[in-house]
Amino acid sequence: MLENLSVDEREARWRQRLEDDSAAVWVAQTEAGVVGFASAAPSRAEGGAGELYSIYVLPDAWGNRAGHELMTAAKAWFAGEQRDALGAHR
């Protein structure tokens, strides 16, 4: 599967996601630099709060709470998206 991925297509998709005001991307970093990321966007399913498109943490950073912090940020974003869908304001 990985051999069939196009770097150019993946780059274009990430550029689009980063420019999309309705999507969100979070980066986890330590003194050593970037150790992980997560991305989410509004749900494609009616009534959904959102979709977690990706989450990744370098194995060397496992156990330092980077994954936990990324999920915490995504869950807070999902909650805000759900409120927006119901007509409330953030």
Contact map, one row per residue, 1 for C-alpha under 8 A:
111110000000000000000000000000000000000000000000000000000000000000000000000000000000000000
111110000000000000000000000000000000000000000000000000000000000000000000000000000000000000
111110000000000000000000000000000000000000000000000000000000000000000000000000000000000000
111111000000000000000000000000000000000000000000000000000000000000000000000000000000000000
111111101100000000000000000000000000000000000000000000000000000000000000000000000000000000
000111111100000000000000000000000000000000000000000000000000000000000000000000000000000000
000011111110000000000000000000000000000000000000000000000000000000000000000000000000000000
000001111111000000000000000000000000000000000000000000000000000000000000000000000000000000
000011111111100000000000000000000000000000000000000000000000000000000000000000000000000000
000011111111110000000000000000000000000000000000000000000000000000000000000000000000000000
000000111111111000000000000000000000000000000000000000000000000000000000000000000000000000
000000011111111100000000000000000000000000000000000000000000000000000000000000000000000000
000000001111111110000000000000000000000000000000000000000000000000000000000000000000000000
000000000111111111000000000000000000000000000000000000000000000000000000000000000000000000
000000000011111111100000000000000000000000000000000000000000000000000000000000000000000000
000000000001111111110000000000000000000000000000000000000000000000000000000000000000000000
000000000000111111110011000000000000000000000000000000000000000000000000000000000000000000
000000000000011111111011100000000000000000000000000000000000000000000000000000000000000000
000000000000001111111000000000000000000000000000000000000000000000000000000000000000000000
000000000000000111111110000000000000000000000000000000000000000000000000000000000000000000
000000000000000001111111000000000000000000000000000000000000000000000000000000000000000000
000000000000000000011111000000000000000011000000000000000000000000000000000000000000000000
000000000000000011011111100000000000001111000000000000000000000000000000000000000000000000
000000000000000011001111110000000000001110000000000000000000000000000000000000000000000000
000000000000000001000011111000000000111100000000000000000000000000000000000000000000000000
000000000000000000000001111100000000111000000000000000000000000000000100100000000000000000
000000000000000000000000111110000111110000000000000000000000000000000100000000000000000000
000000000000000000000000011111000111100000000000000000000000000001001100000000000000000000
000000000000000000000000001111111111000000000000000000000000000001000000000000000000000000
000000000000000000000000000111111110000000000000000000000000000000000000000000000000000000
000000000000000000000000000011111000000000000000000000000000000000000000000000000000000000
000000000000000000000000000011111110000000000000000000000000000000000000000000000000000000
000000000000000000000000000011111110000000000000000000000000000000000000000000000000000000
000000000000000000000000001111011111000000000000000000000000000000000000000000000000000000
000000000000000000000000001111011111100000000000000000001100100001000000000000000000000000
000000000000000000000000001110000111110000000000000000111100000001100000000000000000000000
000000000000000000000000111100000011111000000000000001111000000000000100000000000000000000
000000000000000000000000111000000001111100000000000111110000000000000110010000000000000000
000000000000000000000011110000000000111110000000000111100000000000000000010000000000000000
000000000000000000000011100000000000011111000000011111000000000000000000010000000000000000
000000000000000000000111000000000000001111100000011110000000000000000000000000000000000000
000000000000000000000110000000000000000111110001111000000000000000000000000000001000000000
000000000000000000000000000000000000000011111111111000000000000000000000000000000000000000
000000000000000000000000000000000000000001111101011000000000000000000000000000000000000000
000000000000000000000000000000000000000000111111000000000000000000000000000000000000000000
000000000000000000000000000000000000000000111111000000000000000000000000000000000000000000
000000000000000000000000000000000000000000101111100000000000000000000000000000000000100000
000000000000000000000000000000000000000001111111110000000000000000000000000000000100000000
000000000000000000000000000000000000000001100011111000000000000000000000000001101100100000
000000000000000000000000000000000000000111110001111100000000000000000000000001001100000000
000000000000000000000000000000000000000111110000111110000000000000000000000000000000000000
000000000000000000000000000000000000011110000000011111100000000000000000010000000000000000
000000000000000000000000000000000000011110000000001111100000000000000000000000000000000000
000000000000000000000000000000000000111100000000000111110000000000000000000000000000000000
000000000000000000000000000000000001111000000000000111111000000000100100000000000000000000
000000000000000000000000000000000001110000000000000001111100000000100000000000000000000000
000000000000000000000000000000000011100000000000000000111110110001100000000000000000000000
000000000000000000000000000000000011000000000000000000011111110000000000000000000000000000
000000000000000000000000000000000000000000000000000000001111110000000000000000000000000000
000000000000000000000000000000000000000000000000000000000111110000000000000000000000000000
000000000000000000000000000000000010000000000000000000001111111101000000000000000000000000
000000000000000000000000000000000000000000000000000000001111111111100000000000000000000000
000000000000000000000000000000000000000000000000000000000000111111000000000000000000000000
000000000000000000000000000000000000000000000000000000000000111111000000000000000000000000
000000000000000000000000000000000000000000000000000000000000011111111000000000000000000000
000000000000000000000000000110000011000000000000000000001000111111111100000000000000000000
000000000000000000000000000000000001000000000000000000111000010011111110000000000000000000
000000000000000000000000000000000000000000000000000000000000000011111111000000000000000000
000000000000000000000000000100000000000000000000000000000000000011111111100000000000000000
000000000000000000000000011100000000110000000000000000100000000001111111110000000000000000
000000000000000000000000000000000000010000000000000000000000000000111111111000000000000000
000000000000000000000000000000000000000000000000000000000000000000011111111100000000000000
000000000000000000000000010000000000000000000000000000000000000000001111111110000000000000
000000000000000000000000000000000000011100000000000100000000000000000111111111000000000000
000000000000000000000000000000000000000000000000000000000000000000000011111111100000000000
000000000000000000000000000000000000000000000000000000000000000000000001111111110000000000
000000000000000000000000000000000000000000000000000000000000000000000000111111111000000000
000000000000000000000000000000000000000000000000110000000000000000000000011111111100000000
000000000000000000000000000000000000000000000000100000000000000000000000001111111110000000
000000000000000000000000000000000000000000000000000000000000000000000000000111111111000001
000000000000000000000000000000000000000001000000110000000000000000000000000011111111100000
000000000000000000000000000000000000000000000001110000000000000000000000000001111111110000
000000000000000000000000000000000000000000000000000000000000000000000000000000111111111111
000000000000000000000000000000000000000000000000000000000000000000000000000000011111111111
000000000000000000000000000000000000000000000010100000000000000000000000000000001111111100
000000000000000000000000000000000000000000000000000000000000000000000000000000000111111100
000000000000000000000000000000000000000000000000000000000000000000000000000000000011111110
000000000000000000000000000000000000000000000000000000000000000000000000000000000011111111
000000000000000000000000000000000000000000000000000000000000000000000000000000000011001111
000000000000000000000000000000000000000000000000000000000000000000000000000000010011000111
